[in-house]
């Protein structure tokens, strides 16, 4: 796994964790961003 891919995985994990404890709108935004990418 490349260093960039590892960073993206960590970021995704962090955002997913935040999604579970923060405002639903952020979760929706993150999901849309992920689907678009």
Secondary structure, 3 states (H helix, E strand, C coil): CCHHHHHHHHHHHHHHHHHHHCCHHHHHHHHHHHHHC
